[in-house]
């Protein structure tokens, strides 16, 4: 029974040491925590669209500007698909997609990396004409 007790105590001590070490590994400094609070950033967004050297208001304005640009870009791609691809002969629609910077991934799937998003377009066709060119929703 003493051996089991010693093993249990050893396991408890080892668990405590590991938990203490793990909690310190993920700790951030007080200065960084204050920068995150002031900027409205999180550890995930800091340096990825959120600048910890700016205020919450500045980051919000910058994010609004980026979102507006992304919306404009998506609108332009949608208009291009409507005006230059949908209703075209399959070969002409595919040439238009190539000319706009899309790459054929599959005969009915085309991909383009924009400034703000990656566009995956699915083509539907019937009788050699494109009946629909739709941007796939992000997952």
ChimeraX attribute file (.defattr): number of C-alpha atoms within 10 A of each C-alpha:
attribute: neighborCount
match mode: 1-to-1
recipient: residues
	/A:1	5
	/A:2	7
	/A:3	8
	/A:4	9
	/A:5	10
	/A:6	11
	/A:7	11
	/A:8	12
	/A:9	12
	/A:10	12
	/A:11	12
	/A:12	12
	/A:13	12
	/A:14	12
	/A:15	12
	/A:16	12
	/A:17	11
	/A:18	11
	/A:19	12
	/A:20	11
	/A:21	11
	/A:22	11
	/A:23	9
	/A:24	9
	/A:25	9
	/A:26	7
	/A:27	9
	/A:28	10
	/A:29	8
	/A:30	9
	/A:31	9
	/A:32	12
	/A:33	16
	/A:34	12
	/A:35	19
	/A:36	22
	/A:37	14
	/A:38	15
	/A:39	21
	/A:40	20
	/A:41	24
	/A:42	16
	/A:43	13
	/A:44	9
	/A:45	13
	/A:46	16
	/A:47	11
	/A:48	10
	/A:49	13
	/A:50	23
	/A:51	20
	/A:52	23
	/A:53	14
	/A:54	16
	/A:55	18
	/A:56	18
	/A:57	12
	/A:58	15
	/A:59	19
	/A:60	16
	/A:61	12
	/A:62	15
	/A:63	14
	/A:64	12
	/A:65	12
	/A:66	14
	/A:67	13
	/A:68	12
	/A:69	14
	/A:70	16
	/A:71	14
	/A:72	13
	/A:73	16
	/A:74	18
	/A:75	12
	/A:76	12
	/A:77	18
	/A:78	16
	/A:79	12
	/A:80	16
	/A:81	22
	/A:82	15
	/A:83	11
	/A:84	18
	/A:85	24
	/A:86	20
	/A:87	18
	/A:88	19
	/A:89	17
	/A:90	20
	/A:91	13
	/A:92	15
	/A:93	20
	/A:94	22
	/A:95	15
	/A:96	17
	/A:97	21
	/A:98	15
	/A:99	10
	/A:100	14
	/A:101	14
	/A:102	20
	/A:103	16
	/A:104	16
	/A:105	11
	/A:106	10
	/A:107	9
	/A:108	14
	/A:109	18
	/A:110	21
	/A:111	19
	/A:112	18
	/A:113	12
	/A:114	14
	/A:115	9
	/A:116	14
	/A:117	13
	/A:118	14
	/A:119	19
	/A:120	21
	/A:121	24
	/A:122	17
	/A:123	23
	/A:124	15
	/A:125	17
	/A:126	10
	/A:127	8
	/A:128	11
	/A:129	18
	/A:130	21
	/A:131	17
	/A:132	18
	/A:133	24
	/A:134	17
	/A:135	19
	/A:136	12
	/A:137	8
	/A:138	8
	/A:139	3
